[in-house]
């Protein structure tokens, strides 16, 4: 379908409505993609924070504190 065909079959108001709907759908899609990206980033930070805690290190620090007293 060419632009000339669209101009004949759709009125100016209909074309404006289609353009506005396209803009709304594009914006909604971008917001959904941003939400998915943000939700995927949260567990990575949590995994990094918990992975840095090592049980052997905690035991060694506790032993060091108890011997230091």
ABEGO torsion letter per residue (X at the ends): XBAAAAAAABBAAAAAAAAAAAAAAAAAAAAAAAAAAAAAAAAAAAAAAAAABBAAAAAAAAAAAAAAX
